[in-house]
Amino acid sequence: MSNISPFLNSNLMVVVFDSNIHVPYSSTEQQTVVLLPRSPSTSKKYLPIPVDSLEEEYRIRSADDGKLFREEYSSLPGGSTQGTCEEANKDENKEKNRYPNILPYDHSRVILTPIEGVPCSDYINASYIDGYTDKNKFIAAQGPKQDTVADFWRMIWEQKSATIVMLTNLKERKEDKCYQYWPDQGCWTYGNVRVAVEDFTALVDYTIRKFCVQYQASDGTKTPRLVTQLHFTSWPDFGVPFSPIGMLKFLKKVKQVNPSYAGPIVVHCSAGVGRTGTFIVIDAMIDMMYAEKKVDVFGFVSRIREQRSQLIQTDLQYSFVYQALLEYFLYGDTELDVSSLEGHLDKLHNTSAPLDRVGLEEEFKKLTNMRIMKENMRAGNLPANMKKNRVLQIIPYDFNRVILSMKRGQEFTDYINASFIDGYRQKDYFIATQGPLAHTVDDFWRMVWEWKCHSIVMLTELQERDQDKCLQYWPTEDSVTYGDFTVEIKGDMLCDAFSLRDLLLTYGPEKQTRLVRQFHFHGWPEIGIPTEGKGMIDIIAAVQKQQQQSGNHPIVVHCSAGAGRTGTFIALSNILERVKAEGLLDVFQTVKSLRMQRPHMVQTVEQYDFCYKVVQDFVDIFSDYANFK
């Protein structure tokens, strides 16, 4: 698919969601999915939107708490006026339906090959759904039940499907949403289909499982096939994802993985309408965006509801589609193959390049134009907490701030200026924080203890340019006590660009101890950025090795304010890990994602450029870093 950079718009907005609203599924298997009421007038039509108008249309619809999105959504037809569900309602098939009011139409249902002597064995709760131009590009299915797993795999085999998209977790809010229809390891047989696990990769937003699937027929075993399941794990129990970035990455992976010769892509959530419909519509509208420079969400949802009712189940899911399309339109596809990095850097640094080329300054400017969500910084702006912030512009967001246990009888003692930040493979893999102040050092060690941290990365000196940047929170010799915690120095060793200190942390009330290793990077000059990337590559590799040995608890990363150098270190950790695993990088989206989790992460264009330079250095000396994994 060609790059969509001609659409890029320098006047950007950041799009986020408050995802507290949810249309609940019932806790009992055979209760209905709660559906939103329809507008009494469904005759209103909404015209396609040119991509150049998408940002403004999104603003208009989002105003007044999304009032116009709700109106547009409620104007959609619920389903086909002509469609019947006679097969789904047969007594023999009723138990095969997870929810009795989410049923496939007879005209678009997937028909299985009947099993001799078994009545209604051609039925499964699944429907063919068109893509933007491809007929029956998808199969929208409910999440398999225990007694329909064999039918599910029979459908995969008969339809020659090579890709399964799963958009629910097995349990959500303690409710069963989908039966586990695959083995964790080894192989299982479901009916006549043998499924063996070939490979498993867990990433922060999704998991990839590869299965060898073989049909065992009466006339002999058929040639095995590879089936890939992509399981999106970041859809919250309530509402929709906070940002569409993870979903767009996931969608791109689905497109890459699915072979051109394969049958329909099987998409399922629990009921096979809400998240399933959301995914299918985003895919189709991105294709339309390329082909026609416009999107027609209302028209497309209306059409595919003729094939399966209630696709896209809530107005929040409907507006999330627009959010994802706007995100894609504004920022395009910024992913690079490692082999093309050098050429990309030449373009970024070529100031005399034609205007349609996005230079480094322009690329970084898009990040600085992102809106900082000050309304989501309530805890850090409370009067009792203001003095705990080193820099008033850098305050953690409420949704991912690190919460300390409240001290008995003391209000506001759960606050520290620190944010959980996602890693490449794990959520909340890092804690980005400011350098401790004299009156917050107790809280700093309390955080390290309560969140079971074994690694601290320090990216500043105690003083720089005659200014205090960080309190010394460890002893030079012997031990020092901070509140309930005693810190004893056990070792201090200089390794090229960083010091490695082993600190024994003791929690007084329980007399428990933990060894914490501090990596203190000395390669950052007082002004600007390091001259070369090797020191940063070395410290990242050393921290990764320590994490493997101590268990993957959060890594505490700090500079002075906990944003510029801290963001650069975390960005590079995630970027380099992806380069090792996939040979791909996306500096822009990596930094954008960090800035949605904590303001001002990667603070200057020099730090942003440094991210690219370190990756280039890493690629140049790759063979020396086989121990990086």
N, C-alpha and C positions, 0 to 999 in steps of 0.2 A: 504494500500500500504506500503510495507516495506521501511525502511529508506535507502537512497542512499549513506550513509556515506562511504561505501567502495570506492566510486568514488572521495572522497574529496582529494583535491590537495593543498598542502601547498604553492605552488608557484603561488600566486594569482594575478589577475589583477582586476581592477574595470572597468565596461563596462558602458559607458554613451553615450547618443545621442545628437547631435545638431538637434533639431526637428523643423527647420524653413521651410522645404520644404514640399509642399503640392500639391497634385493633386486635383484641385478644383471640387466641384460639381456645377452645374449651379444653378442660383437663381430661375429659372423657373421650375415648376414641371415636365414639359414634355420635358425638354432638356436632352441631353445625358450626361452620366458620361464621363469625359475626361479620356481616357485610354492611357497608355504609349505606344510608338511605339515598335513593336516587332523586334527582330533581324531578318535579312533576312535569316540567317541560324539557324534553330531550331533543327538541328540534333545532336548538342553537348549534351553529357550526363555527368552527375555529379554523381560520385559513392557515396554510403553511407559512413559516416565518423565514425570511431570508437570513442567512447567517450573520450578515452585518447588523441586523436588528436584534439579534438574539440577546445581547447583554441588556439592552434597554427593555425588551419585552420581559426578561427575567426580573428586572427591577420593579416593573409595573405590577407583575403578578405576585411578587413577594411582599409588596406593601400591605400594611394593615394585617399583619400576621398571616399572609398568604391567602387573603380572601378570594382573589381572582383565580388562584390555583384551585381552591375548593369549588368555586363555581364551574370552572372548566371541567374539572374531574366529574362533578355530579351531572354534567350534561352528556357524559358518555353513555352510549347504550350499554345495558348490563350484559347483553349477549345476543345471540341470534334469535330473531322473531320466528324463524321457520324451524329452528333446530329442535330435534327430539332426543330424548335420552332413554329410549326404551330398553336397550341392552343393559345399560348401567343400572336400571331399576328392576331388572329381573331378580327374583328371590335368590337364585344361585349366585348372583354377582354382588348383592348388597354388602356382604361382609368383606368384599374385596376393596370397598371404598373407604378411605380413611375418614372422610367427612361426607355425610349423605347429601349435602347441598352443593358439593363441588363435583360435578359429573361430566364425563366427555359426551359430546354430541355424537349421534350415530353416524352422521355424514363425515366426520373428521377424526373419528376414533382410530387408534392403532389396532388392527385386527391381527391376532396371533394365529398361527397355524393350529387348527383344532387337534386335540389329543383324542385319539380313537377311544370311544366309550366313556369320555368325560364330558358331560353336558356343559355348555357355556365356557369351554376352555379356551375360546378365542378372545376372551375379554380381559382387558387391563385398563386401569384408569389412566389413560394417556391419550394425547391428541396431537395430530400433525399441526404445526404452525409455520406459516410462511416467513421468510426473511424479507429484506428490502426488495430483492428481485428474485431470489431463489424460492421456488415452490417447495414446501415441506422441508425447509432447511433445518427445522428443529422438531423435536418431540417434547412437548410439555407434559410432565408426568408428576403424579403425587410421589411423595417419599415412600418407598416400599414398606409394607407391613410384613410381619414375620411370615404370614401365610401367602404373601404374593412375591417373595424374593425370587423364587424359581421362575415365575412368569416374567419378572423384570429382566432376568438374565436371558431368558428365551427371546424376549423382545430385542435386547441388545444384539443377540446373535442373528436373528432373522432379519433385522433391519440393517445389518452390516454397519452398525454404529461403532465408531472408534473412539468417541469422546463422550464422557459423562460430566456434566456440570452440576455440582451439588452446592446448594445455597442455604442450607440449614445445618445446624449441629444436631447430633442425635437426640440430645435433650436440651431444652431451653426452659428456664424457670421451673425445673424439676418435672417438666412434661415431656413425654415421648413425642418426638417430632418425626423420627424416621428410624426404621430398623437398620442395624448395621448389616449391610448386604455384601460385605467383603471380608476376607480373613485378614487379621493383623499380620500374620506371617504364615508361610507354608501355603497349603491349598485347601479349599473346601469345594464340595460339589453341591450344586443347587439344581435339583431335578436332573436334567441331562447335561448340564453345563458345569464344567470344571473350571474354577477360577484360582489362579496361583499369583501370589504377590511377587513381582519382579523388582520393583524399586519404590522408594518412598523418600520424598523431600518435603520437609516442613519449613515454610517461610512465614514471615510475620503476619501476612494477610490471608494466605492460602497454603494448602498442602497438595502436593502432586503424588498420586499413586499410579503405578503402572502395573497392569495385570496381564498375564497370559491366559487367554480364554479359549476353551476347547469344547466343542460339542461332541457328546458321546452318543452316536446314533446306533440303532439296531444293526445297521449295515457297516458299522465300523466308525472309529474316531475320525473326526474331520481335522483338517489342517488348523493348527492353533493361530489365533490372532492376538495382536496387541491392542488393548483397550486402556486409554488413559482417563483417570478420574481427576478432575480439578475441583478441589473442595474449598470454597470460600468460607473462611472461619471468622471473618471480622464483621459479620452482620450482627448488630447488637440485638439483645432480646427485645428491646423496645425500639420502635421507630425505624430509622434508617441510619446508615453509616454517617459519621460526623463529616467526613469529606469523601468525595468520589474518587480520590487519587488511587486508592487501593483497588477499587472495582475496575477502573480503567486499565490498570496494570494487569489485572486478572483477565479481563476481556481480551487484551492483546495476546496474552499467553494462550488462551483458548484458541484464538485464530491461528497462532503459530503451530500449535500442537496438532490441530485437526487436519488429517490428510485430505487432499483434494478428491481422492477416489472414494472416500468413506460415505456411509449413509448419514441419516440425520443426526445432529448433535442432540443428545438426550439431556434435557435441563429439568431439574426438579428441586423443589424446596420441601415443604411438608404437604401442603394442599396442591401444589403445582400451579398456582395462579399469581400470588403476590410478588414474591421476589423473582420467581421464574419469569413472569411477564415483564418485570422491571429490566432484567438482564436482556431479554430478547429485544425489547424496544430500544434500549441503548445501542445494541449492536446494529440494528436496522437503521437507526437514525444517523449513526456515524457514517454508515455506507451511503445514505442519502445525502449527507453533508458533502461528501466528496463528489458525488455524481451530479447533484443539482444545485449546490451552494444554498440549500435551504433545508429545513426540517419540518415534518408534519406529524407531530406526536399525536395530536387528537385524531387525525385521519387514520394513522396506522393502528393505534389502539382500537379504534372503532372496527377496523377491518379484521384484526386478529381475534377480537371478541366474537366474531362470527364462527371462529374455529374452536374456541374454548371460552366459556363465560368467565367474567370477573378477572381477566388478566390485568394485572396491576390492581391491588386490592384496597389501597388507601390513597388519599390525596397526598400524603407525605411521600409515598413511593412515586407518585406521578410527578411531583415537583422535584424529586431526586433525579428523575430522568433528565429534566431540563438542567438541573445543576451539573450533572455529568457532561451533558452536551456543551454547556457553556465553558466548563473547565477545559474540555477538549479543544473547543474553538479558540479560546484565549491563549492556550499554552502549547497546543499541538503535541506532537510526539518528539520528545527531546532525548530519547534513548540512543546510545551509540554503541556500536561494536568496538572493542578495544583496537582492532586493526585500523579503524577510521579516526582514532583520537588525534593523531598528529595532524591530519588534514583539517580536522575541525578546529584545533587550536590555531592553526595558521589563519583560518577565516576569522576567528574571534579576535586575533591580534592585528589583523590587517585593517588599519584605520582608513586606508584609501579604497576599501572595498565598495562595490555598488550599494546603493541604499537598501536594497531588499535583503541584504545579508545582515544578520543580527550580530553585532559586535559584542564584546565582553561587557562593556558598560551598559548596553541596551538590555542584554540578558539579565544582568544583575538588577537593573532598574525595575524590571518587572517584579522582582522579589521585594524591593523596598516599597513598591506601590501597594503591596498587600496590606489590608486593613488590620490594625492591631485591635483585638477585641477587648477593649477596656472594661466593658460591662461584665466580662467574665474574669475579673481580677478582684472580686469583692473581698476575699479573705486577706490578701496582701495589702489592701488599701484601708483596712480597719485601723482606727487610730492606735489601738494597742499593738498593732503589728508593723506600723510604718517605720518605726525606728529599727526594725530587724532587717530592713532592706538596705543594702549598700548603695544601690543606684535606683532612684525612684522610677526610671523609665523601664526597668527590667524587673518585672513582678510576675510570678507564676500564674498561669490560668487556673481557675478553680477546678476544672474537670480533670486535670492530671497533676495537680500539686501533690507533693509528698506530705502525707498527714502523719504527724507524730501522735503517740498516745497522750491523752490529756493528763497533766499532773493533777493529782487529787486536790480538789478545792481551789485550783488555779485556772481561771478562765484564759482563753486564747493561747494556751501552751501547746496547741497542736500545730502551730504554724512554723514553717521554716521556708526561706526563699529557695525552693528546690522543685524541680519538675521531673516527672517520669518521662523518658524519651524512648521510643521504639528502636530496636536494633534491626538488623537485616533479617534475622530468623525469629527473634523473640520480641514480644511486646514488653514494654517497661524494662528494657535491658540496661539502660543507663539512667542515672540520676544526674541531671545538670543542675549545678548549684553555684552560688557565689562563694568567694573566699570568706571563711568565718570572720566575724567581728568579735571584739572582746566580750560582748554580751550575748553572742549567739554560739560561741564555741561549744558550750554544753549541749545545745540543741544539735549541733553538727555531729557530735559523737553519739548522741542519742539516736539520731537518724541512722548512722552507720550500724549501730547495734540492732535496732528494731527491724531494719530491713535486711539484716544478715549479710551486709556487704563485706567482701574480702579484699577489694581492690579500690584504691583511690588514685586518681590521676590529677596531678597539679601542674598547671600550665602557666604559672606566673612566678616571679620572685616575690619575696615578702615586701620589698620596696622597689619601685621603678621610677626613675626621674624624680627622686626625692619625695615620692608620694607613697603612703601606705596602701598596699594592694591586697594584703591578706595577713591576718594574724598568724603567728607561728603556733600551730595547734598540736605540736608534738614536742617532746623533750629533746634537747641536744645530747643530754646524758641522763642516766637513771630514769626517773619517772616523774610524771606530773598528774595531778588530779583535777578533773573538770566535773563538778557536780557529783553524780553517782559513778563516774567512770574514771579509771586510772589508766594512763597510757605510758607504757614502758618501752624504751628503744632497745631493740634486740640486735639490730644490724644496720649499718649505713655504708653503702657501697656506690661508687661512681662508675657508671657504664656509659662511656662516650658522652652522649648528649643528655643523659638523665641520671639522677640519683635513685637508688633503690633502697628504701628504708623498710625494715620489718618492725612492726609495732605490735606489742601485746596489749590488747584492750581487755580490761577487767571490769565487769559490772559488779559494783560493790555489794548491793543488797542480796544478790544471789551467789556471789563469789564465783561467777562463771567467767571463762576467758575465751578469747578468739584472737588468732593471728591475722593482722591486717597488713597488706603490703601497699606501700605508697610509691608511686612512680612520679618523680618530680622532674619535669622536663625543663632543661636549661637552655634549649636551643632557640627560644623565642626572643628576638631582640626587643629592646624597650620601644622602639619605633618600627613599624612595618611588619614584615613576615620573615621566617627563616630563609636563608639563602639557598638551601637545598632540602630535598625531601627525605633523605636517608634517615635522619634522626627521627622524624615523625613515623616513618615506616618501622623503624626498630622498636620504638616505644609501643606502637600498636600491636606488633607481633609479641612483645614481652607481656603485655596485658592479656592478650588472647591466651597465651600459654598458661598464665597464672589462673585465668578463669576456668580453663579445662581441668586444672588440678584442684581447684577449691570449690567447684560447683558454680553453675551459672546464675549466681545471685547478682543483683544490680551493681554496675560499676559506677562509683561516684566520680564525676568529672567536674573540676572547677578551675576557673582562672580567677579574676577579681570579681567581675559582675556576673559571670556564669553565662555568657552569651557568645562573644566574639571568638576567642580561642577555643572555648568549650564547644561551641557549635562546629567549629572547623575540625576539631579532633573527632567528634561523634560522626560528622558527615564522612570524614575519611575512613573511619572504622567501617561504616556501612558500605561505602563505595568500594573499598578494597576487598571486602569480603564477597561482594557480588562479582567483582572482576575475577576473583579466584574461582567462584562457583559457576559462573555463567559466561564469563568473557564479555560482559556487558556493563555499561555504566550510564547513569543519568544524574549528573551533578545538579542540574537545575531542579529536578523533581525531588531529589534527596534533600536539598537545602530548603526547598519550599515546604516539604513535609515537616522538617525541623521547626521552621518558623510558625507553623500552625500549632506546634506543641509548646513553644516558648518564644517570646518576642525577641527579635534582633539576633537570632542564631546565625552565625557567620555574618559578622557585622559590617565588614568593608569589602569593597570590590577587590582589594589586594588579597584578602583572605579567601574570597571566592575563586580568584585566579589561582591561588596556592593549591586549592583542591585539585584543579586540573593538572597543575605541575607535578604534584606528588604522585598522581596516578601515572603520569608519563614516566616519572623516575622509577616507579614500581615496575612498570612494564619493561623498562630498559634493563633492570637488574633482577628480573623475575626469578631467574634460575638460582639466585643466592637466597631466596626466601621460600624454599620448599616447606619450611617449618611453620609457615604463616597460618596454615589451616588450624 
